[in-house]
Amino acid sequence: MLSAVFGLCKAAGVRPISRFGVPPLDELPDDVRARIEQVGEKTGFVPNVFLALARRPAEFRAFVAYHDALMDKETPGLGKADREMIVVATSAANDCTYCVVAHGAILRIRARDPLLADQVAVNYRQADISPRQRAMLSFALRVAMSAATIEDVDLESLAQHGFDAEDVWDIGAIAALFALSNRMAHLLALRPNPEFHLLGRVPREPSPRAAPTDPRHPADAR
């Protein structure tokens, strides 16, 4: 099956989304298909990770539920941009192209900064971020790369930057979840959607209905 997928893609001159293939949408359970369609309607395309993980519906549901619990909330200590920053920094350390590209796009949008994601991915220590965010990423990378070395003093250091216990849990949980995600992306040889590369870098084309009225053309005044 896998060799057939790669054979077809090679013959067509393209790389597959996943080395394990993706299931047809009409063969998926209703709730999984509905979630994929919802994401597609919201973003204008379906991120490849949804298609790849849908191969195993139970694991798809578990991953998406945990992702949403951590990434869709915003607390006084951790904004949504902070959460995406953690994903980008730790995914870069794990050489995960998919997560760096996909979540780099989300970070650009959340932070409203077209440069930040690239800075964080290459070297967060020199990125245009606050000392508090730098401490957050330093701890997240410890969780992602050397969690066995974490000690109580590390949590005390975060407390000095204003992070409470729930914040620390979130930082660690996000780093841990995406350590799993990074490894699965490597296993699947998961490819990022081309659409991610431009998101948040260039302004969106204005809707024709939102175009400014030109006073020189009375027909435009409505």
C-alpha positions in Angstrom: 0.0 0.0 0.0 2.7 2.5 1.0 4.9 1.6 -1.9 2.0 2.1 -4.2 1.3 5.6 -2.8 4.9 6.6 -3.3 5.0 5.1 -6.7 2.0 7.1 -7.9 3.3 10.3 -6.5 6.8 9.7 -8.0 5.2 9.1 -11.4 3.3 12.3 -11.1 6.4 14.3 -10.0 5.0 15.2 -6.5 5.6 14.2 -2.9 2.7 12.7 -1.0 1.2 14.6 2.0 2.1 11.6 4.2 4.1 8.4 3.6 1.2 6.6 5.1 -1.4 8.1 2.8 -4.6 9.9 3.6 -8.1 8.5 3.7 -10.9 9.6 1.5 -13.2 12.1 3.3 -16.3 10.2 2.5 -14.9 7.2 4.4 -14.3 9.0 7.6 -16.6 9.0 10.7 -19.1 11.9 10.6 -17.5 13.8 13.5 -14.0 13.6 12.0 -15.2 14.7 8.6 -17.2 17.5 10.1 -14.2 18.9 12.0 -12.0 18.7 8.8 -14.7 20.5 6.8 -15.1 23.1 9.5 -11.4 23.9 9.5 -11.4 24.1 5.7 -14.2 26.5 5.7 -12.6 28.7 8.3 -9.1 28.8 6.8 -9.8 28.3 3.1 -7.7 25.1 3.0 -7.4 21.9 5.1 -4.0 21.7 7.0 -2.4 18.4 6.0 -2.0 17.3 9.6 -5.8 16.9 9.8 -5.9 14.7 6.7 -2.9 12.6 7.8 -4.1 12.0 11.4 -7.6 11.2 10.2 -6.2 7.8 9.1 -6.7 6.8 12.8 -10.0 8.5 13.9 -9.6 7.7 17.7 -6.1 9.2 17.7 -7.3 12.1 15.6 -10.0 12.9 18.2 -7.6 12.6 21.1 -4.9 14.8 19.6 -7.3 17.5 18.5 -9.0 17.6 21.9 -5.7 18.0 23.7 -4.5 20.6 21.2 -7.7 22.6 21.6 -7.6 22.4 25.4 -4.1 23.9 25.4 -4.0 26.2 22.3 -7.4 27.7 22.1 -7.5 29.2 25.5 -6.0 32.6 26.6 -5.1 33.2 30.2 -3.7 36.3 32.0 -0.3 34.6 32.1 -0.2 33.2 28.6 -1.7 34.7 25.5 -2.4 32.8 22.3 0.7 34.3 20.6 2.8 33.1 23.6 1.4 29.5 23.1 2.3 29.6 19.4 5.7 30.9 20.2 6.4 27.8 22.3 5.4 25.6 19.5 7.6 27.3 17.0 10.7 27.4 19.2 10.4 23.7 20.4 9.5 22.5 16.9 12.6 24.2 15.4 14.7 22.5 18.0 13.2 19.2 16.9 13.8 20.0 13.2 10.1 19.7 12.5 9.4 21.5 9.2 5.7 21.0 9.3 5.1 22.5 12.8 7.6 25.4 12.3 5.9 26.4 9.0 2.3 25.8 10.1 2.5 27.3 13.6 4.9 30.0 12.4 2.0 31.2 10.2 -0.3 31.2 13.1 2.2 33.0 15.3 2.5 35.8 12.7 -1.2 36.2 12.7 -1.6 36.0 16.5 1.3 38.4 17.2 0.4 40.6 14.1 4.1 40.5 13.4 5.4 39.2 10.0 9.0 38.8 11.3 8.6 37.2 14.7 8.1 33.6 13.8 11.3 33.4 11.7 13.3 35.1 14.5 11.9 32.6 17.1 12.6 29.6 14.9 16.2 30.5 14.1 17.3 31.8 17.5 14.7 32.9 20.0 17.5 34.4 22.2 18.0 37.2 19.6 14.3 37.5 18.7 12.4 40.8 19.4 10.7 39.4 22.5 10.5 40.3 26.2 12.8 38.8 28.9 9.6 37.1 30.2 9.0 35.4 26.9 12.6 34.5 26.6 12.4 32.7 30.0 9.2 31.0 28.9 10.9 29.6 25.8 14.0 28.6 27.6 11.9 26.5 30.0 9.8 25.1 27.1 13.0 23.9 25.3 14.1 22.2 28.5 10.8 20.3 28.6 11.1 19.4 24.9 14.8 18.4 24.8 15.9 17.5 28.4 12.9 17.2 30.7 14.8 15.0 33.1 17.0 17.9 34.1 14.1 20.1 35.3 14.3 21.0 39.0 12.2 23.1 41.5 14.6 26.0 41.0 13.5 26.2 37.3 9.9 26.8 38.4 11.0 29.4 40.9 12.9 31.2 38.2 9.7 31.3 36.1 7.8 32.6 39.1 10.1 35.6 39.2 8.9 36.5 35.7 5.3 36.3 36.8 4.3 32.8 35.8 2.1 30.9 38.2 1.8 27.2 38.6 -1.0 26.9 35.9 1.2 28.9 33.5 4.1 26.6 34.0 1.9 23.5 33.5 0.6 25.0 30.2 4.1 25.8 29.0 5.3 22.3 29.8 2.2 20.6 28.4 2.4 22.5 25.1 6.1 21.7 24.7 5.4 18.0 25.5 2.4 17.7 23.2 4.4 19.2 20.3 7.3 17.0 21.0 4.9 14.2 20.2 3.6 16.1 17.2 7.1 16.8 15.9 8.0 13.1 16.1 4.8 12.0 14.4 5.4 14.6 11.6 8.8 13.1 11.1 7.4 9.6 11.0 4.7 10.6 8.5 7.1 12.7 6.4 4.3 15.3 6.7 4.4 18.2 4.3 3.2 21.7 5.2 0.6 23.2 3.0 2.0 25.8 0.6 -0.7 28.3 1.9 1.1 28.4 5.3 4.2 30.0 3.9 2.5 33.4 3.0 0.0 33.6 5.8 0.7 36.6 8.0 3.5 37.9 5.8 1.5 39.9 3.3 -1.8 41.8 3.7 -4.9 40.0 2.5 -6.5 41.2 -0.7 -9.4 43.5 0.4 -12.9 42.3 -0.3 -14.6 44.1 -3.2 -17.4 45.1 -0.8 -14.9 46.6 1.5 -13.1 48.7 -1.1 -13.0 52.4 -0.3 -15.5 54.7 -2.1 -13.9 56.9 -4.7 -15.6 60.4 -4.5 -14.7 61.0 -8.1 -17.1 58.3 -9.2 -20.6 59.0 -7.9 -21.7 55.5 -8.9 -19.4 54.2 -6.1 -21.3 56.1 -3.4 -23.9 53.8 -1.9 
